Amino acid sequence: MLTEQPNWLMQRAQLTPERIALIYGDQTVTFAELFAASKRMAAQLAAHSVRKGDTAAILLQNRAEMVYAVHACFLLGVKAVLLNTKLSTHERLFQLEDSGARFLLTDSNFDQQDYEHTVQTIDVDELMKEAAEEIEIQPYMQLDETATLMYTSGTTGKPKGVQQTFGNHYFSAVSSALNLGITEQDRWLIALPLFHISGLSALFKSVIYGMTVVLHQRFSVSDVLDSISRHQVTMISAVQTMLASLLEETSRCPESIRCILLGGGPAPLPLLEECREKGFPVFQSYGMTETCSQIVTLSPEFSMEKLGSAGKPLFSCEIKIERDGQACKPFEHGEIMVKGPNVMKSYFNRESANEASFQNGWLKTGDLGYLDSEGFLYVLDRRSDLIISGGENIYPAEVESVLLSHPAVAEAGVSGAEDKKWGKVPHAYLVLHKPVSAEELTAYCKERLAKYKIPAKFFELDSLPRNASNKLMRNQLKDARKGELL
């Protein structure tokens, strides 16, 4: 049984040293240069007493040095904790303490004094100026060893640390390649944060496949379109808001693009229909931090007949739907359960959560969905977001999809509000393109939704609350409302 592999970056640098690994701004880095830079940073970290078996947190925006830092940790045999740059100091301190991190790799964009009582802080810009002595690196990766620790977004309760092993990351990359047909000629643009699994997983795909990552610090539609043209990008990871911006900016998909891997929750049908009209090759996907990125993907060949589906499981992965401990028949709604070599090892130091989340090797996702008669998955909502009104189930994503098809609505979020008569009723929170009345929206919904699904109230927001992976935080909608629409 395979239990270890040569360090991915080390082996890739031996196989294709002159091939471009990373493009970031004006920087172009080959695999040989990436290995050298990462090995040098590993030596510099070792001089600060970072040792095999340690846990080091990384708090950096997307930049070349963050890529070096991740690989440097692996070369040292150090577990990396990826910290969300959008969190508050209080939230980060919780994750540092919970993970047992001894070191924090960061830069001047963050106030290091906030963390000095908890960990040893290391400024990567200062670090890279230091001398580096030759050190012995860890030439092998143990597949069952935790490589990275990422904290869940905390949509329910306190965040939990997801233990992702080297094996999880490897099989995620390989399954993705089998599904998407990735080759070393592909160029994958990443404007999602590297502290999120959709961004980080591209780094591992890069060294395993031998392909180029075109990295952006953040998403800017003009910069991304320019980069696609300049670097002949073939693939891009995106979430709904990014895709909507691209659709708004251009009438046709750039010619070099052959795959837009869409994550971040079920996509509204109007968005997918516009993609089809403009020739955007969207691969809808379903995944989470716990599955090391996608575990289900829908390729464009099925996009017309299976519009709205997340697709079928990747090779070597499985899905099933259960309700009350019983397998659901096709089209019956229940909880989505997943299984595969890319599914996390466990939650870190969360015994009760692990017992509740795993069942005979299957991970209970907490998401609601169904399989059709051909085995295609349709994701309905988070179970925790389900609104039960007068005994009827209301899925917020369904209501949001209808609202998003209205020309005045740019973004929509729906959550449940307490109601004396019905228990709960849906409230809608909207970002608008132009003014619209509640009466008009109600009339629009009446033509498209059952009466009990129509929002009882509408609120206008400047923006919807989202987490770092751009997933809508429905539990925060009521706290963000600006004013009731009349």
Protein Blocks (a to p, Z undefined) as FASTA:
>chain_A
ZZbdcdfklmmmmmmmmbcfbdghjbccdfklmmmmmmmmmmmmmmnopaehiacddddd
ddfklmmmmmmmmmnopacddddfkbcfklmmmmmmmnopabdcddfkbcfklmmmmmcc
ddfklmmmpccddddddfbdcfkbcfbdcddehlnojdddddddfklmmmmmmmmmmmno
pafkbccddfbdfkbmklmmmmmmmmmnopacdddfbdcfklmmmmmmmnopabdcddfk
lmmmmmmmpmbdcfklmbdcdehiaadfklmmmmmmnopacddddddfklnpafbdcdfk
lmmmmgoiabjadehiacdddeehiacdehiacddddddjkbcfbdehilklmmmmpggh
iacehiacdddfkopacdfbdfklpcceehiacdfklmmmmmmmpmkbmbdcddddddfk
lopacddddddfbdcdfklmmmmmmmmpcfklpcfbdcddfbdcddfkopacfklmmmmp
fbdcZZ
